Amino acid sequence: MKAKDSELMEKIVSLCKRRGFIYQGSEIYGGLSGTWDYGPLGTALKNNVRNLWWKKFVTDREDMYGVDAAILMNQNVWKATGHVGGFSDPLVTCDKCKKRFRADKVEGYDLKAEKGKCPDCGKGDLGKPVQFNMMFKTHAGAVEDDSSISYLRPETAQGMFVNYKNIIDSFHPKLPFGMGQIGKAFRNEIAPRDFTFRSREFEQMEIEYLVNPKDWAPTFEHFRKEMLDWTKQIGLNPVNVYENEIADADRAFYSKRTIDFEFDFPFGRSELYGLAYRTDYDLKKHSEFSGVELSYLDEETKEKFVPHCIEPSFGLDRTILAILSSAYTEDNMNEEVRAYLKFAPVVAPVKVAVFPLLKNKPALVEKAREIYQALRKEFGAVMFDDNGNVGKRYRRQDEIGTPYCVTVDFDTIEKDNTVTVRDRDTGKQERVEAAKLSDYLKSKLN
Ligand code: ATP
């Protein structure tokens, strides 16, 4: 049973705060719109996703090079790409309540006629849009003049393109090969909304995969499949994931093909990821603006050309939100409504929790702690809990999505050295020999 979509978002936001997944940024000062702080469980969830992505798309592949480029870049990078002139959204202001909106996201706003009604007060008119540049501008160094302007990067992609030549010089890779990066990106969004979905500071996981232009189509297809495979790996329900082929007229002018991967978020179907064939646009522009040659010499054919690029782009925070939305489940267990996070074990922030049946029986506590320490070595993310009764502990673990709970009771220490292992999704309990516990959990968690 899924909670009603209108309430689902509120329930997820409240669970995230209560249980230490995600908090409003700068909360004690009244917050800063569009910023979010990940608490211990959110950080663990994010790290799991980040590590899985890096493994799947970088370390498990021979053709990928990982980079971690600086957030602040020479301002000419953004002049070359067109971001300084054109990375903007259409901003409209209500003539009555003075609220500001992104024109293309206001329902009913007519982009051609350039008019619409205020979605907030309902009374005012939204006039002609002005272009609002979304890059956060700053100055690098003590002198604040035009030469010291820098920007917080609005995407991680360019940190890879500007290192193309370094990778070629250090590693001499043959085409096709790619660069991968995970890192923060910043956009001064006009209207941050829908929890972390549209934030002003967020994290991206991006690949710039370089090919001979004659090979772009099969490479595009390869990454399309890999991206779908990834959504399954992290536990998103395939029926909630859509591919939206972007029409010629709606694509960025340099892109020859773009697919947006969309997801049924609680607030509606929206973009999760993008996959674009960017041609040789970025490398050509950087070559033109920097004066550095960025072509590739095929030593076999002696062909010299600027490689073309396929870009799979993933938002990490939107991934976390999609995982949370997919995982949030309500059912009836023991005649009570239970809300829990049905995480795929690979992403679950806590894999196993260990309890002594009673906390005032030293022999139970000692045995439980012994098992807890052993499992920690094996699985890392293991929690010890002896607070309240076992039913309450199950509830707490269900709420944070822990797949298995292990309870040490009197049979463990007095009879047969077995423990109970309880399954989050079914609530079923099994007795397992303590000596075989680690293998049992390994087979279940994998
Ligand atoms: P949108 O149309 O939603 O503004 P976009 O098409 O501008 O997104 P891209 O520039 O393609 O997004 O960025 C790549 C990915 O980065 C997106 O698919 C998304 O997952 C993530 N992303 C972009 N903007 C934001 C944001 N403001 N907050 C959180 N994630 C974002």
Residues whose N, C-alpha, C, O or C-beta is under 5 A from the ligand:
A	BS01	ATP	E189 T196 F197 R198 S199 F202 E271 L272 Y273 G274 S313 F314 G315 D317 R318
